[in-house]
Amino acid sequence: MTNLAKRITAAALSTAIIAASLASAAPRIDAQSIIVNPIENDLKVKVWTDKDTSGNNASDYYVGEKIKLNVKVNQDAYVYLFDVNSSGDIVQILPNRLQNGGNLLRANEQRVFPDASRGDRYNFDVGAPYGLSKVLALASKTPLDLEQINEFKNGRDLGGGLTEITISTNNGLAQALSIVVSPVGDRNWTSDTAFYNVVQARPAARTGTLQVNSNPSGSDVYVDDNFVGISPLSRTEITEGRHTVRVSQDGYNDFITTVEIARGRTLKLDATLRAQVRTGTLKLTSNVRNASVFIEGRKAGNTPFDTDLNAGTYTIKVTAAGYDDYTGTVTIRSGVATTQNITLNSQQVNVSLRANVDNGQVFVDGVSQGSLNQGNLSFSLPRGAHELVIISSGYRAYVKTIDFQNSGNVTANLSRLN
């Protein structure tokens, strides 16, 4: 069987679904001599493997390794790919029944086969025999009739809606291809060849398993800066040796550590992420300068007040002698300056006294407030109940307890002595 077509694998089925072989008596045909257009024309095609972008070298591929083929044309053309292994076995690998979108390439379009992003449901897996293999790309401006070289046998179902493909080479593939391209004219087709080496499978990697649990779960896990999954996870085939593991999640500081993976062993890693501390700014002003500011019950400063706080909600209190305390809450957001202007209510009331006597002494709670001037006197008091006394010659003493809650006017009428 030819190298590529031996294992064209449907991703959904993960089974070999296309196989091909030549009759044991078929001659060994070199890819360069299969079919080459001797007439120079304006149609160009280039084919190369994913390991050799130049298309001029032969890169090594291990048995079982996946290979991708790149093709580019300079004009609209139908592209056909054939694989020739070191034993000379030949198989058509494109188009195939799992190819999505057909084999028509537009001018200057570069396509990769297979291409999962286009819905291709197969892989090219490299297989034995070992040695130099080739891929022949045949491009034609019009579709080719390949019935003369391909026979789709309906008797053997290989899965995925495909049946086994066999290439007939009774008269040689070169002759068959020549017959196929003859109707389209010499200036309407061309070909190109890419090479690759099939080598023995690489030695089994020395690997171990890494299991990662995190708090919180659902964190991204990176090994040597390569994303490997979301916690909790168990990742096999981690090469033995020292690796850097990073566990990250939005709103948390990264957890970073170095681990030593042992061959054939499982390493369990528990990662606890710490929530990121994010801060904002609190600015407080008040109608009383140097008022005391308390945050969560602790003295934090005086107004005007400016400080950085961790994001969250806080209880604040602002106090000043002779004023009512202010208590409230403030929410600090990360990266945001929050400003509040606090109004403290004075504990003093302003009293305007008007008496029916021109002169007299005024006392509040036994403390002199001054003398009446033409029956008027103004003074301030702490809010609350106070005893007001007015003494004036020729009048009975005026004594009254008044509850002063707000600033305002007070009128006092004194009685004359008999």
C-alpha positions in Angstrom: 0.0 0.0 0.0 1.1 3.5 -0.6 2.3 5.6 2.3 -0.5 8.2 2.5 -3.5 6.4 1.2 -2.7 3.4 3.4 -4.2 5.4 6.3 -6.5 8.2 5.4 -8.4 8.6 8.7 -11.8 10.1 9.3 -11.6 12.3 12.4 -15.0 11.2 13.6 -14.4 7.5 13.0 -10.7 7.2 13.8 -10.5 4.2 11.5 -8.7 3.6 8.2 -11.3 4.2 5.5 -9.4 4.4 2.2 -6.9 1.8 1.0 -5.2 1.3 -2.3 -2.8 -1.1 -3.9 -1.3 -2.0 -7.3 -1.1 -5.4 -8.8 2.0 -7.1 -7.7 3.3 -7.3 -11.3 2.9 -3.6 -11.9 6.1 -1.8 -13.0 7.9 0.6 -10.6 7.3 4.1 -11.9 9.3 7.2 -10.9 7.1 10.1 -10.0 9.0 12.5 -12.2 8.4 10.2 -15.2 4.7 9.5 -14.6 3.5 12.5 -16.6 5.2 15.7 -17.4 3.8 18.2 -19.9 6.6 18.9 -22.5 4.7 22.0 -23.6 5.5 25.2 -21.7 2.2 26.9 -20.8 0.9 29.6 -18.5 -0.8 27.3 -16.0 1.4 26.6 -13.0 0.9 24.3 -10.0 3.1 23.9 -6.9 2.9 21.1 -4.3 4.8 20.9 -1.0 4.6 19.2 2.4 4.0 21.0 5.7 7.6 20.4 6.7 9.1 21.8 3.5 7.6 25.1 2.4 10.2 25.4 -0.5 9.0 22.2 -2.1 12.5 21.4 -3.1 13.6 19.1 -0.2 12.6 15.8 1.2 11.7 16.1 4.9 11.5 13.1 7.3 8.2 11.7 8.5 7.8 9.0 11.0 5.5 6.1 10.4 2.2 7.1 12.0 2.9 10.8 11.8 0.3 13.0 10.1 1.3 14.9 7.0 -0.4 17.9 5.3 0.0 18.7 1.6 -0.1 22.3 0.3 -1.1 23.2 -3.3 -1.1 26.5 -5.1 -2.2 27.4 -8.7 -1.8 30.6 -10.6 -5.1 30.1 -12.5 -8.4 28.5 -11.7 -7.7 24.8 -12.0 -8.8 21.3 -10.8 -6.1 19.6 -8.8 -5.5 15.9 -8.5 -2.9 14.4 -6.1 -1.2 11.0 -6.4 1.1 9.4 -3.8 4.0 7.1 -4.9 5.9 5.2 -2.2 9.4 3.9 -2.3 8.1 0.5 -3.6 6.5 2.2 -6.6 2.9 1.8 -5.4 0.7 4.6 -6.6 -2.7 5.8 -5.3 -4.9 8.8 -6.0 -5.3 10.6 -2.7 -7.3 13.7 -4.0 -10.1 14.0 -4.5 -11.5 11.5 -2.0 -14.9 11.1 -0.6 -14.2 12.8 2.7 -12.8 15.9 1.0 -15.0 18.9 1.6 -15.4 21.6 -1.0 -14.1 19.8 -4.0 -10.7 20.0 -5.8 -11.2 23.3 -7.7 -8.7 25.9 -6.7 -9.1 29.6 -7.7 -6.3 31.6 -9.2 -3.4 32.2 -6.7 -5.3 30.3 -4.0 -3.3 28.2 -1.6 -5.0 25.2 -0.1 -3.9 22.7 2.5 -5.1 19.0 2.4 -6.6 18.0 4.7 -8.1 21.2 6.2 -10.3 20.7 9.3 -11.4 24.3 9.1 -13.0 23.6 5.8 -14.8 20.5 7.1 -12.4 17.8 5.8 -13.1 14.6 7.8 -9.9 12.7 7.2 -6.1 12.7 8.0 -3.1 11.7 6.0 -1.1 9.2 8.2 2.3 8.3 6.9 2.9 4.5 6.6 5.5 2.0 5.5 7.5 1.2 3.4 10.5 3.3 4.4 12.4 5.4 2.0 11.8 8.2 -0.5 8.1 8.9 -1.4 6.6 11.4 -3.8 3.4 13.3 -4.3 2.4 14.2 -7.8 0.1 17.2 -8.3 -1.8 17.3 -11.6 -3.6 20.6 -12.4 -6.1 21.0 -15.2 -8.2 24.0 -16.4 -11.1 21.6 -16.8 -12.2 18.5 -14.8 -10.6 15.3 -15.8 -12.3 11.9 -16.2 -10.4 9.6 -13.9 -12.6 6.5 -14.5 -9.8 5.0 -16.6 -7.5 4.9 -13.6 -9.8 4.6 -10.6 -12.3 1.9 -9.9 -14.6 2.4 -6.9 -15.6 -1.1 -5.8 -19.0 -1.2 -4.1 -18.4 -4.6 -2.5 -16.3 -3.5 0.5 -17.6 -0.8 2.8 -14.7 0.9 4.7 -17.0 3.2 6.8 -17.7 6.9 6.6 -19.7 6.4 3.4 -16.6 5.2 1.5 -15.7 2.0 -0.3 -12.2 0.7 -1.2 -10.4 2.5 -4.0 -8.1 0.5 -6.3 -6.0 2.1 -9.1 -5.7 0.0 -12.2 -2.3 0.1 -13.9 -2.7 -2.6 -16.6 -1.2 -0.3 -19.1 0.8 1.8 -16.6 -0.3 5.0 -14.8 1.6 7.2 -17.1 -0.2 5.9 -20.1 -3.6 6.2 -18.3 -2.9 9.8 -17.2 -1.7 10.7 -20.7 -5.1 9.4 -22.0 -6.9 11.4 -19.4 -5.3 14.7 -20.1 -5.3 14.4 -23.9 -8.8 15.8 -24.4 -8.0 19.0 -22.5 -5.1 20.0 -24.7 -1.4 20.5 -23.9 -1.8 24.1 -22.8 -4.5 23.4 -20.3 -2.7 21.1 -17.8 0.5 20.9 -15.9 2.1 19.0 -13.0 4.5 19.2 -10.0 6.1 16.8 -7.6 7.0 17.0 -3.8 9.2 14.5 -2.0 9.3 13.2 1.6 11.2 10.5 3.5 9.4 7.8 5.5 11.6 6.8 8.5 11.2 4.4 11.4 8.9 5.5 14.2 10.6 7.8 16.7 11.6 6.2 20.0 8.9 6.1 22.7 8.9 9.4 24.6 9.8 9.3 28.2 6.7 10.9 29.7 4.6 11.1 32.8 1.2 12.4 33.9 0.4 15.7 35.5 -2.8 16.1 37.4 -3.9 19.6 38.4 -6.6 20.6 40.8 -7.2 24.3 41.7 -9.2 26.4 44.1 -11.1 27.9 42.4 -11.7 25.3 39.8 -12.1 26.2 36.1 -8.7 27.8 36.0 -6.5 27.8 32.9 -3.4 25.5 33.1 -0.2 26.2 31.2 2.9 24.0 31.1 6.0 25.8 29.9 3.6 28.6 28.7 1.7 26.2 26.6 -2.1 26.0 27.3 -2.9 22.4 28.2 -6.5 22.6 29.6 -8.8 23.8 32.3 -8.6 22.5 35.9 -9.3 19.9 37.2 -7.3 18.0 34.5 -5.1 15.0 34.0 -2.6 15.5 31.2 -0.6 12.5 30.0 2.5 12.5 27.8 4.3 15.3 29.7 8.0 14.7 29.0 10.0 13.8 31.9 12.1 16.5 33.5 11.5 19.9 35.0 8.6 22.0 33.8 7.0 25.4 34.8 3.3 25.1 35.6 1.1 28.2 35.7 -2.5 28.2 36.8 -4.5 31.4 36.2 -8.0 32.8 36.4 -9.5 36.3 36.1 -9.6 38.1 39.4 -6.8 36.0 40.9 -3.1 36.1 41.0 -1.3 33.4 38.9 -0.2 30.3 40.7 3.3 29.5 39.3 5.5 26.6 40.4 8.2 24.2 39.0 7.5 20.5 38.9 9.6 17.5 38.2 7.9 14.9 36.0 9.1 11.3 36.3 8.8 8.7 33.6 5.7 6.6 34.0 4.6 8.4 37.2 1.7 10.7 38.0 2.4 14.0 39.7 -0.6 15.6 41.6 -0.6 19.3 42.0 -3.0 21.4 44.1 -3.0 25.1 43.2 -4.7 27.6 45.5 -5.1 31.0 43.8 -5.3 34.2 45.8 -7.8 36.8 44.9 -6.3 39.9 43.4 -6.2 43.0 45.6 -7.7 45.8 43.6 -7.9 49.3 44.9 -9.8 52.6 44.4 -9.6 56.0 45.9 -11.8 57.6 48.6 -11.9 61.4 48.8 -13.9 63.1 51.6 -14.6 66.8 52.3 -16.9 68.4 54.9 -18.3 71.7 55.8 -16.2 71.5 59.0 -12.4 71.5 58.4 -10.3 69.0 60.3 -13.3 66.8 61.1 -12.3 63.4 62.2 -12.7 60.5 59.7 -13.3 56.9 60.9 -13.3 53.9 58.5 -14.7 50.7 59.9 -14.4 52.1 63.4 -10.8 53.2 63.1 -9.5 56.7 63.0 -8.2 57.2 59.4 -7.5 61.0 59.2 -9.1 64.4 59.0 -11.0 66.2 56.4 -10.1 67.0 53.7 -9.4 63.2 53.4 -7.8 61.2 50.5 -6.7 57.6 50.6 -6.6 54.3 48.6 -8.7 51.4 49.7 -9.2 47.8 48.5 -12.3 47.5 46.4 -15.4 46.8 48.6 -18.0 48.5 50.8 -17.0 50.4 54.0 -18.7 52.1 56.9 -17.4 55.7 57.5 -18.0 58.1 60.3 -17.2 61.9 60.4 -17.2 63.8 63.7 -16.4 67.3 64.9 -17.0 69.0 68.3 -20.3 70.9 68.4 -21.6 68.9 65.4 -23.7 65.8 65.0 -21.8 62.7 63.9 -22.2 61.6 60.3 -22.4 57.8 59.6 -22.8 56.2 56.2 -21.4 53.6 53.8 -19.3 54.0 50.7 -18.5 51.5 47.9 -15.0 51.5 46.5 -14.5 50.2 42.9 -11.2 49.2 41.4 -9.4 52.0 39.6 -12.2 54.5 40.4 -12.0 57.7 42.6 -15.1 58.0 44.8 -15.7 61.5 46.2 -18.2 62.6 48.9 -18.9 65.9 50.5 -20.1 65.4 54.1 -22.4 68.0 55.7 -22.2 68.0 59.5 -25.2 69.5 61.4 -24.1 72.0 64.1 -25.2 71.2 67.6 -25.5 75.0 68.4 -28.7 77.0 67.9 -28.8 80.8 67.4 -31.3 82.5 69.6 -32.7 86.0 69.1 -34.3 87.2 72.4 -36.9 90.0 72.4 -38.1 91.2 75.8 -40.7 93.8 76.9 -38.0 95.6 78.9 -35.2 97.8 77.6 -32.6 96.7 80.1 -31.9 93.6 82.0 -29.5 90.7 82.6 -30.0 87.4 80.7 -28.8 84.1 82.1 -29.0 80.6 80.5 -28.5 77.7 82.9 -27.0 80.2 85.4 -24.5 81.6 82.9 -24.7 85.2 81.9 -25.4 85.8 78.2 -25.2 89.6 78.4 -27.5 92.5 78.8 -30.6 93.5 76.9 -30.1 96.4 74.6 -33.4 98.1 74.0 -35.0 94.7 74.8 -32.9 92.7 72.3 -30.1 90.2 72.8 -28.6 87.4 70.5 -26.6 84.4 71.7 -25.9 80.8 70.8 -26.6 77.6 72.8 -26.1 73.9 72.4 -29.2 72.3 71.1 -31.5 71.0 73.9 -33.5 72.2 77.0 -32.2 75.2 78.9 -33.3 77.4 81.7 -33.7 81.1 80.6 -33.7 83.8 83.3 -34.2 87.5 82.7 -33.7 90.0 85.6 -34.7 93.7 85.2 -35.2 96.4 87.8 -38.9 97.0 88.7 -39.9 93.6 87.1 -40.5 90.1 88.4 -37.7 87.7 87.4 -38.5 85.8 84.2 -37.8 82.1 84.5 -38.6 79.6 81.9 -37.2 76.2 80.6 -37.2 76.1 76.8 -36.2 73.2 74.5 -33.9 74.8 71.9 -33.8 72.4 68.9 -33.5 75.0 66.1 -32.3 78.5 65.7 -35.1 81.1 66.0 -36.7 83.9 68.0 -37.8 83.8 71.6 -40.1 86.4 73.1 -40.2 87.1 76.9 -42.8 89.2 78.7 -41.8 90.3 82.2 -44.4 91.4 84.9 -44.0 94.6 86.8 -43.7 94.6 90.6 -46.6 96.0 92.5 
